[in-house]
Amino acid sequence: MTSEKDLISNDWQSTKSTVMERVSHLYNNDAMSDVTFLVKNENSSSHCRILAHKLFLAARSSVFNAMFNGPMA
């Protein structure tokens, strides 16, 4: 059975009144991210995990667009 807490967390759209707020919510969490970058910290051996979205990367960069949608994708 679905609890009220589960319903609220799965219905986050109802807490956002504009499309911009909804896109911002998706952009800033890993719910629908489909790319992960592992970036090495230059001052240590640790890595930082950066989640991203192909949509935004391809819209901003012809290189990413070619990587995701080109013949070698």
C-alpha positions as CSV (number, residue, x, y, z in Angstrom):
1,M,0.0,0.0,0.0
2,T,1.3,3.5,-0.9
3,S,1.8,5.8,2.1
4,E,1.0,9.5,2.1
5,K,4.7,10.2,2.2
6,D,5.3,8.1,-0.9
7,L,2.5,9.9,-2.7
8,I,4.0,13.3,-1.9
9,S,7.5,12.3,-3.0
10,N,6.2,10.8,-6.2
11,D,3.9,13.8,-6.9
12,W,6.5,16.6,-6.6
13,Q,4.9,18.2,-9.7
14,S,2.0,19.4,-7.6
15,T,4.3,21.5,-5.5
16,K,5.6,23.4,-8.5
17,S,3.4,25.9,-10.2
18,T,5.3,26.6,-13.4
19,V,7.2,24.5,-16.0
20,M,10.3,26.4,-15.2
21,E,10.1,25.3,-11.5
22,R,9.6,21.7,-12.6
23,V,12.5,21.8,-15.0
24,S,14.7,23.4,-12.3
25,H,13.7,20.6,-9.9
26,L,14.6,17.9,-12.4
27,Y,17.8,19.7,-13.3
28,N,19.0,19.8,-9.7
29,N,18.5,16.2,-8.7
30,D,19.3,12.7,-10.0
31,A,15.7,11.6,-10.7
32,M,16.0,11.7,-14.5
33,S,19.7,12.3,-15.0
34,D,21.2,10.1,-17.7
35,V,24.8,11.0,-17.7
36,T,27.4,10.8,-14.9
37,F,30.8,12.4,-14.9
38,L,33.5,11.3,-12.5
39,V,35.9,14.2,-12.0
40,K,39.1,13.7,-10.1
41,N,39.9,16.2,-7.4
42,E,43.3,17.6,-8.2
43,N,44.2,17.9,-4.6
44,S,43.5,14.3,-3.7
45,S,42.8,10.9,-5.1
46,S,39.1,11.3,-4.6
47,H,36.5,11.7,-7.3
48,C,33.4,14.0,-7.5
49,R,30.3,12.6,-9.1
50,I,28.4,15.1,-11.3
51,L,25.0,14.1,-12.6
52,A,23.8,15.6,-15.9
53,H,21.1,15.4,-18.6
54,K,21.9,14.6,-22.2
55,L,19.2,17.1,-23.3
56,F,20.9,20.1,-21.7
57,L,24.4,18.9,-22.7
58,A,23.4,18.4,-26.4
59,A,21.5,21.7,-26.5
60,R,24.6,23.5,-25.3
61,S,27.4,21.8,-27.0
62,S,27.9,20.4,-30.6
63,V,30.5,18.1,-29.2
64,F,28.1,16.5,-26.7
65,N,25.4,16.4,-29.4
66,A,27.7,14.5,-31.7
67,M,28.7,12.1,-28.9
68,F,25.1,11.3,-28.0
69,N,23.4,11.5,-31.4
70,G,26.1,11.0,-34.0
71,P,27.0,7.8,-35.9
72,M,29.3,6.6,-33.2
73,A,26.9,7.2,-30.3
